[in-house]
Structure formats: C-alpha cells, structure tokens
Amino acid sequence: MSMTGRKRCMLCCVLLKGCMLMNACSQKAPPLILPDPNDVEYIDIIADEVHSKQTDREWISAVMESLLASTPTSKPSVQDSPLLDFYVQLDFHLPEGVNSLYLYQERHQFYAERPYHGIYEINAALYEKIYDELN
C-alpha cells in the first residue's frame, strides 16, 4: 500500500472512531422506570432543610404517571445526586427500601434524574406541583 493509501486508511479510521464516539455520547437514557404506585407507602419530598411527606394515593399515582411521561435526554447521570445548589429529592418508600429521584431546573428546563440511570425532561407544571408540597 502506498503512503497516500495509508494516510487515507488512517483518516478513515479516525473519522469512523469519531462518529462512533459521537453516537455513543448522544444516546438517550433508557425509559424511566418507577415502582408500581400501589407499592409506594409514601413519598418524602426534601429540599434543603424543608421536608414533606405525601401519603395521598391519588396524588402519588398522578405524580408517578406524569414522571413516566418524561422525555429521556442524552445527558449522563454520573453521580449520587445532582451537582447543583438546589434540587428537590423524591424518596419513594417501598416495603423493600427507598427509591430516590431528583428534580431540578437548569435555565428554563426542568429535569428528573435517577442516579446512574438517566436524566429526563419533565414539564414545569409537574415540578411546581411537587415543589408546592414543600410550602
């Protein structure tokens, strides 16, 4: 193979690896999985030092249904909790333990984050509904 042929081959390999890397980085999170609402004993809502406990079955089901309608993003979740000054923590208390989800706002978008699983875009009304429980 001539030197020009080797350069073309190397260029193709570099471009192919770059495309593969870009594709891997742009993959969206898997669908959000939540426990069955009937299994949730209650939801703790926590932000800073404020804490609220929600036990209303209809409220729990409505919130969980809205969360399941969230849109997966390609943002990675790579830590135990968001690295932000303010977020709302939802702790779903189940007979076998606690399942946590974090809600926050960045710029004009609202997100739900399941640590190490994915980040999901939620609507402002859902965020406000949950946040209002703290007041």
C-alpha positions as semicolon CSV with decimal commas, in nm:
position;residue;x (nm);y (nm);z (nm)
1;M;0,000;0,000;0,000
2;S;0,137;0,342;-0,091
3;M;0,189;0,619;0,165
4;T;-0,115;0,806;0,027
5;G;-0,325;0,492;0,067
6;R;-0,210;0,451;0,430
7;K;-0,295;0,814;0,507
8;R;-0,643;0,767;0,362
9;C;-0,690;0,450;0,563
10;M;-0,577;0,622;0,885
11;L;-0,804;0,918;0,812
12;C;-1,099;0,685;0,758
13;C;-1,025;0,505;1,086
14;V;-1,005;0,834;1,278
15;L;-1,332;0,956;1,124
16;L;-1,505;0,625;1,196
17;K;-1,393;0,629;1,562
18;G;-1,507;0,991;1,593
19;C;-1,851;0,906;1,455
20;M;-1,881;0,608;1,691
21;L;-1,784;0,827;1,989
22;M;-2,033;1,097;1,893
23;N;-2,307;0,836;1,856
24;A;-2,228;0,685;2,196
25;C;-2,236;1,028;2,361
26;S;-2,570;1,120;2,204
27;Q;-2,758;0,809;2,313
28;K;-3,066;0,887;2,512
29;A;-3,131;0,744;2,856
30;P;-3,343;0,431;2,877
31;P;-3,709;0,488;2,967
32;L;-3,766;0,594;3,327
33;I;-3,870;0,302;3,544
34;L;-4,058;0,368;3,864
35;P;-4,209;0,131;4,118
36;D;-4,575;0,040;4,096
37;P;-4,774;0,323;4,263
38;N;-4,961;0,062;4,471
39;D;-4,629;-0,047;4,625
40;V;-4,535;0,306;4,734
41;E;-4,617;0,356;5,101
42;Y;-4,542;0,730;5,086
43;I;-4,317;0,983;4,916
44;D;-4,077;1,204;5,110
45;I;-4,019;1,538;4,938
46;I;-3,698;1,707;5,052
47;A;-3,534;2,036;4,952
48;D;-3,265;2,200;5,163
49;E;-3,395;2,177;5,520
50;V;-3,763;2,151;5,420
51;H;-3,933;1,813;5,433
52;S;-4,282;1,696;5,341
53;K;-4,444;1,354;5,347
54;Q;-4,711;1,272;5,087
55;T;-4,940;0,975;5,155
56;D;-5,238;1,058;4,934
57;R;-5,276;0,764;4,690
58;E;-5,429;0,977;4,413
59;W;-5,151;1,237;4,439
60;I;-4,884;0,966;4,434
61;S;-5,037;0,796;4,128
62;A;-5,080;1,124;3,939
63;V;-4,721;1,234;4,005
64;M;-4,580;0,896;3,908
65;E;-4,787;0,890;3,589
66;S;-4,655;1,235;3,496
67;L;-4,297;1,129;3,572
68;L;-4,335;0,825;3,346
69;A;-4,433;1,062;3,062
70;S;-4,095;1,236;3,089
71;T;-3,862;1,256;2,790
72;P;-3,523;1,081;2,810
73;T;-3,224;1,308;2,740
74;S;-2,871;1,230;2,630
75;K;-2,730;1,395;2,945
76;P;-2,539;1,141;3,155
77;S;-2,609;1,081;3,524
78;V;-2,270;1,008;3,676
79;Q;-2,302;1,094;4,045
80;D;-2,515;1,008;4,350
81;S;-2,708;1,337;4,332
82;P;-2,710;1,643;4,104
83;L;-2,415;1,880;4,142
84;L;-2,641;2,183;4,187
85;D;-2,707;2,431;4,466
86;F;-3,078;2,345;4,472
87;Y;-3,276;2,034;4,384
88;V;-3,582;1,850;4,513
89;Q;-3,534;1,494;4,629
90;L;-3,821;1,247;4,598
91;D;-3,786;0,935;4,811
92;F;-4,035;0,663;4,719
93;H;-4,074;0,449;5,032
94;L;-4,142;0,085;4,948
95;P;-4,169;-0,223;5,169
96;E;-3,822;-0,330;5,048
97;G;-3,649;0,008;5,076
98;V;-3,625;0,359;4,934
99;N;-3,609;0,455;4,567
100;S;-3,482;0,813;4,505
101;L;-3,528;1,059;4,221
102;Y;-3,404;1,418;4,196
103;L;-3,585;1,711;4,033
104;Y;-3,421;2,037;3,933
105;Q;-3,426;2,330;3,696
106;E;-3,147;2,430;3,458
107;R;-3,208;2,750;3,269
108;H;-3,572;2,720;3,155
109;Q;-3,588;2,339;3,151
110;F;-3,695;2,101;3,428
111;Y;-3,542;1,759;3,483
112;A;-3,581;1,439;3,681
113;E;-3,263;1,241;3,745
114;R;-3,228;0,880;3,851
115;P;-2,864;0,847;3,964
116;Y;-2,650;0,644;3,723
117;H;-2,957;0,561;3,514
118;G;-3,053;0,875;3,325
119;I;-3,180;1,231;3,313
120;Y;-3,532;1,306;3,190
121;E;-3,702;1,627;3,088
122;I;-4,024;1,695;3,278
123;N;-4,276;1,974;3,240
124;A;-4,280;2,284;3,460
125;A;-4,629;2,206;3,593
126;L;-4,512;1,874;3,739
127;Y;-4,209;2,037;3,901
128;E;-4,429;2,309;4,052
129;K;-4,686;2,056;4,175
130;I;-4,417;1,867;4,365
131;Y;-4,237;2,182;4,484
132;D;-4,568;2,326;4,614
133;E;-4,589;2,034;4,857
134;L;-4,296;2,185;5,045
135;N;-4,489;2,504;5,127
